[in-house]
Amino acid sequence: MSDEPIANDTKSRRDLIHRLQDYLTKKFQVYSGKDSEGREYEDIQELWTRNGFLLDEETDLSSSEKWYNKSHLYWETEENVQATIDGMLGGFEHLSERDLAASKIFLENLIQASPEMSKRRHENQLSSCECGAGIGRVSKGLFLPFGMQRCDLVETSPRLMQAAPTYIGEEEATKCNFICQGLQEFNPEPNTYDIVWIQWCIAYLTDWDLVNFLYRMGKSLKKGGVIVMKDNTCNELAFDSDKTDGDITRSYQYIRALIEEAGLRIVTNQDKKEMVRWQDDFPDEIWPVPMIAITTKE
Ligand SMILES: C[S@@+](CC[C@H](N)C(=O)[O-])C[C@H]1O[C@@H](n2cnc3c(N)ncnc32)[C@H](O)[C@@H]1O
């Protein structure tokens, strides 16, 4: 028996996919998609089936290895990605400043809205986790200047993780823990973080691994803490899969369905409005990027 929402067997994965499709149907949203090689997919089930999943336990295991090896190799290879901001942002280095500026305002609002985080901020006790951190752009540009006392960075590529302390700077790096691990395996201690930041990396996780990862990150929050997910969304289809680095961009509603599956909810403010802010100053060629504040249900 698994104590995570999605048990590690093919039937549970298949059931998840059916629930996701039901969710999208109820929201009058499409669940079809496409990939970068021009293939069209009728639904989410076809996406995962064509990637070798949902057949039986054994093929699921080898497909999982294949799925994660592809993105790992992509990010680990210097010819594909330089260990720089430009490398992290796929040639959009110039957007980093705008991105971090909007994130800072969002983070400030979230901390002000949480009495527990405000108190810990006052006591210099805030802790954060940057997921899919690359060289630590968010830790260096947002968390450390913000006064986080502890920053954990989780990243699958050893090459990028090794570049992180130098990029962050020797002194600030003493507040950081560099954890070289896939998010699909990362399992932090409960009650550890005020802020968990997941930016531009959920596309590399399968649906079931993403749900279980979010569930574990929910448990890792301190009281009053928040997970922020900031990522690309596609708007006409439910998903758009890029075969180059093995990623899948999902629609906003698809992402919401996964958040609910993890037993989490979107944070609401005093006026009961959901704390979701869309980055509104990126050029049109960039997918729409929401910042979604997520927390546990209790
Ligand atoms: C587009 S970059 C974004 C980096 C960083 N989040 C930022 O905003 O600057 C995607 C990062 O996700 C990492 N990544 C991809 N798959 C991952 C996985 N399964 N677990 C952890 N990190 C992963 C890549 O190695 C890369 O560093």
The ligand as a Tripos MOL2 file, in Angstrom:
@<TRIPOS>MOLECULE
LIG
   27    29     1     0     0
SMALL
NO_CHARGES

@<TRIPOS>ATOM
      1 C1         13.8030   25.7910  -17.5990 C.3       1 LIG1
      2 S1         14.9670   25.3510  -16.3650 S.3       1 LIG1
      3 C2         14.3810   26.3560  -15.0220 C.3       1 LIG1
      4 C3         15.3870   26.5350  -13.9290 C.3       1 LIG1
      5 C4         14.8740   27.3750  -12.7470 C.3       1 LIG1
      6 N1         13.6660   26.8430  -12.1840 N.3       1 LIG1
      7 C5         14.6690   28.8010  -13.1710 C.2       1 LIG1
      8 O1         13.4940   29.2570  -13.2000 O.co2     1 LIG1
      9 O2         15.6510   29.4650  -13.4530 O.co2     1 LIG1
     10 C6         14.4020   23.7280  -15.9140 C.3       1 LIG1
     11 C7         15.2050   23.0560  -14.8080 C.3       1 LIG1
     12 O3         14.5130   21.8970  -14.3540 O.3       1 LIG1
     13 C8         15.4660   20.8650  -14.1570 C.3       1 LIG1
     14 N2         14.7840   19.5660  -14.1830 N.ar      1 LIG1
     15 C9         14.2960   18.9160  -15.2510 C.ar      1 LIG1
     16 N3         13.7430   17.7470  -14.8610 N.ar      1 LIG1
     17 C10        13.8790   17.6700  -13.5200 C.ar      1 LIG1
     18 C11        13.5210   16.7050  -12.5450 C.ar      1 LIG1
     19 N4         12.9010   15.5780  -12.8790 N.pl3     1 LIG1
     20 N5         13.8440   16.9380  -11.2580 N.ar      1 LIG1
     21 C12        14.4940   18.0820  -10.8940 C.ar      1 LIG1
     22 N6         14.8490   19.0360  -11.7730 N.ar      1 LIG1
     23 C13        14.5460   18.8370  -13.0670 C.ar      1 LIG1
     24 C14        16.4430   21.0620  -15.2960 C.3       1 LIG1
     25 O4         17.6450   20.3670  -15.1090 O.3       1 LIG1
     26 C15        16.5720   22.5830  -15.2790 C.3       1 LIG1
     27 O5         17.5490   22.9840  -14.3790 O.3       1 LIG1
@<TRIPOS>BOND
     1     1     2 1
     2     2     3 1
     3     2    10 1
     4     3     4 1
     5     4     5 1
     6     5     6 1
     7     5     7 1
     8     7     8 2
     9     7     9 1
    10    10    11 1
    11    11    12 1
    12    11    26 1
    13    12    13 1
    14    13    14 1
    15    13    24 1
    16    14    15 ar
    17    14    23 ar
    18    15    16 ar
    19    16    17 ar
    20    17    18 ar
    21    17    23 ar
    22    18    19 1
    23    18    20 ar
    24    20    21 ar
    25    21    22 ar
    26    22    23 ar
    27    24    25 1
    28    24    26 1
    29    26    27 1
@<TRIPOS>SUBSTRUCTURE
     1 LIG1         1 GROUP 0 **** ****
